[in-house]
Amino acid sequence: MLEKPAIAGGTPVRDTRIFYGHQCLDDADCQAVMDVLKSDYLTCGPKIEELEQKLCELTGAKYAVAVSNGTAALHVACLAAGIGEGDEVITTPITFAASANCALYCGARPVFADINDKTYNIDPESVRAHVTGRTKAVVAVDYTGQSTQLDELLEICREHGLLLITDGAHSIGTKYKGRPTGSIADMTTFSFHPVKTVTAGEGGAVMTNDRALYEKLMLFRTHGITRKPELMSRESGDQGTIGSWYYEQVDLGYNYRMTDIQAGLLISQLNKLEKFKARRREIVKKYDEAFLQIPQVTVQQEIPESDTTRHLYILRINPEKLTIDRKQFFDALGAENVCCNVHYIPVYYFPYYQKLGYQKGLCPKAEKLYEEIISLPLYYGMSDQDVDSVIAAVKKIAAYYAR
């Protein structure tokens, strides 16, 4: 006799809840924050430059610009790319809204390309099909942490004179053909939200190898203000008569600065990146081995070029092999005290985008994926027992509701 899931009157696999994501902070992280709080600088201080140097060392990129969050990183990347009114930016609908909103912030129009239905990343051939004379850039998202097909995307961008911005909010620690994400695209953005692999509480960064883009990113991060004489207006007069206090606003920028408090925490977190990566990969491997044996679900495929540090673990249900739908499967996991999420609702489903004229049906593969996915718990602090409990809950539900 099959064991009943808790939602059908059975007993949950465990008494306490497992959340889908959680930060991991230790005494070293707390001390790093305290050290900054006791220092002379809480913001605009030396920890920002130290963090940026560390990000360059970890990724191999020449330049890093730390900002207040991942959305700010995407915005300043689009500004630095010169995206403006009337331009188009191609991105994926299976992402957080910021990956598309960053184009709207600049007056441009997001254009949604469909996904590969095995890897769930943006499909380069769909990108190619959506390029027009108005296309200015591609924002390709490393969904779940897996690298996009960078070679193919760069080829398309070079062919059409476009900039490639990689939204690497999920992918710090990932490598593509042996090279870390952050060092390959024209610009790569990171997010350091608490559920990410490493956290600053909030925070983000933009990586680039292009000096001209770097200078623009630095301006847009801080109100468009500079103290560099070479960037100032010629109308300012003789620079030799101007005091050290002098600065100029040479463009319209924003206050997207990260604090030294956040930077201190993130530096400490980055010191643990390798062990965070290793544990996440252990959990993913254990999940994959278990779920590949269950015909009622499908696991995400990876391209061989991507050595992935997974931020999210996506379980895809096979509706034709189940008597329940995704919502019922999701609720059943919750009844087993396995707290899940769904990443993501297609961006153009949102009322705001519908008002802009976007309609369902734009990306059939992405829309089908959305109907069938659940994000399972994945974070460094999960115990082996936690992982086993998640697997047991999935197995129980899949077996009980098998068609």
Salt bridges, closest charged atoms under 4 A:
GLU3 OE2 - LYS396 NZ 3.41
ASP26 OD1 - LYS272 NZ 3.45
ASP29 OD1 - LYS272 NZ 2.76
GLU50 OE1 - LYS47 NZ 3.13
GLU52 OE2 - ARG221 NH1 2.82
ASP87 OD2 - LYS136 NZ 3.79
GLU88 OE2 - ARG109 NH1 3.95
GLU125 OE1 - ARG128 NE 3.94
ASP151 OD2 - LYS177 NZ 2.31
GLU159 OE1 - ARG128 NH1 2.91
GLU159 OE2 - HIS160 NE2 3.68
ASP186 OD1 - ARG158 NH2 2.94
GLU215 OE2 - ARG211 NH2 2.75
GLU215 OE1 - LYS228 NZ 3.18
GLU274 OE2 - LYS277 NZ 3.19
GLU282 OE1 - ARG279 NH1 2.88
GLU289 OE2 - LYS285 NZ 2.63
GLU302 OE2 - ARG310 NH2 2.95
ASP307 OD1 - ARG281 NH2 3.25
ASP331 OD2 - LYS327 NZ 2.69
GLU336 OE1 - LYS396 NZ 2.97
GLU372 OE1 - ARG316 NE 2.73
GLU372 OE2 - LYS368 NZ 2.66
ASP384 OD1 - ARG279 NH2 3.03
ASP386 OD1 - ARG14 NH1 2.91
ASP388 OD1 - LYS286 NZ 2.83
